[in-house]
Structure formats: C-alpha cells, structure tokens
Amino acid sequence: MMDHEKFLILAYEETAWNGGTSIPDCPLSEHITVALAVKRYDLLPNDWADPLDAYHRRLDSRQRAIVDRYRGW
C-alpha cells in the first residue's frame, strides 16, 4: 500500500502544481512532506516557510524518511 504522501508526490511529478493551493486537501504534515520532497519551498504553508524548521518540527520520522529518499539525503 502506498503512503498518501508518496501518492501526492507522484501526482505532483505528473502535473507540477503551480501553487500551494494546488496541493490537494491533506493534513499539514503531508503537505509539508510533499513540498520538501519535490524541492518546492514555495509550496510550504506560510506558517512553516522555513524548510529546516518544518522538516524537524512538523514531520515524523516516517515523513522525514520519505523526504530524505526523494531528495537523496
């Protein structure tokens, strides 16, 4: 079974959303996971615009692993 974040990342790769409002409605941590994984800091919510802060304080270990894999970290 595919994680919802991975599904959203694949959807992004197919359509390349133009802005944060283009990300389908999802929980905040999933939104941040997708934005970081696809290297689109402009898609981060305004309250979490600092990518490192969002990565460390908002994502759980599973979501950080998704970002790490997609970013090659």
C-alpha positions as CSV (number, residue, x, y, z in Angstrom):
1,M,0.0,0.0,0.0
2,M,1.3,3.4,-1.0
3,D,1.6,6.2,1.6
4,H,-0.6,9.2,0.8
5,E,2.4,11.4,0.7
6,K,4.0,9.2,-2.0
7,F,0.8,9.3,-4.0
8,L,0.8,13.1,-3.8
9,I,4.4,13.2,-4.9
10,L,3.7,11.1,-7.9
11,A,0.7,13.3,-8.7
12,Y,2.9,16.4,-8.5
13,E,5.5,14.8,-10.8
14,E,2.8,14.3,-13.4
15,T,1.2,17.8,-13.1
16,A,3.7,20.2,-11.4
17,W,1.3,22.2,-9.4
18,N,1.6,26.0,-9.7
19,G,1.0,27.0,-6.1
20,G,0.3,25.7,-2.6
21,T,-3.4,25.9,-3.1
22,S,-3.0,23.4,-5.9
23,I,-1.9,20.6,-3.5
24,P,-5.0,18.5,-2.8
25,D,-6.5,19.0,0.6
26,C,-4.4,17.0,3.0
27,P,-3.1,17.2,6.6
28,L,-0.4,19.8,7.2
29,S,2.4,17.4,7.7
30,E,1.6,15.6,4.4
31,H,1.5,19.0,2.6
32,I,5.0,19.8,4.1
33,T,6.3,16.3,3.2
34,V,5.3,16.7,-0.4
35,A,6.7,20.3,-0.7
36,L,10.0,19.3,0.7
37,A,10.3,16.1,-1.3
38,V,9.7,17.8,-4.6
39,K,12.0,20.7,-3.8
40,R,9.2,23.3,-3.9
41,Y,9.7,25.5,-0.8
42,D,7.2,28.0,-2.4
43,L,4.5,25.3,-1.7
44,L,5.2,25.4,2.0
45,P,2.4,26.9,4.2
46,N,3.3,30.5,5.3
47,D,3.5,29.4,9.0
48,W,6.1,26.8,8.0
49,A,8.1,28.7,5.4
50,D,11.4,27.7,6.9
51,P,12.1,24.3,5.3
52,L,14.5,23.1,8.1
53,D,12.2,24.1,10.8
54,A,9.3,22.4,9.1
55,Y,11.3,19.3,8.5
56,H,12.5,18.9,12.1
57,R,9.5,20.2,14.0
58,R,6.5,19.2,11.9
59,L,7.4,15.8,10.2
60,D,7.5,12.5,11.9
61,S,10.3,10.0,11.3
62,R,8.4,8.2,8.5
63,Q,7.7,11.5,6.7
64,R,11.4,12.6,7.1
65,A,12.4,9.3,5.5
66,I,10.2,10.0,2.5
67,V,11.8,13.4,2.1
68,D,15.2,12.0,2.5
69,R,14.7,9.3,-0.1
70,Y,13.3,11.7,-2.7
71,R,16.0,14.3,-2.0
72,G,18.8,11.8,-2.0
73,W,19.8,12.7,1.6
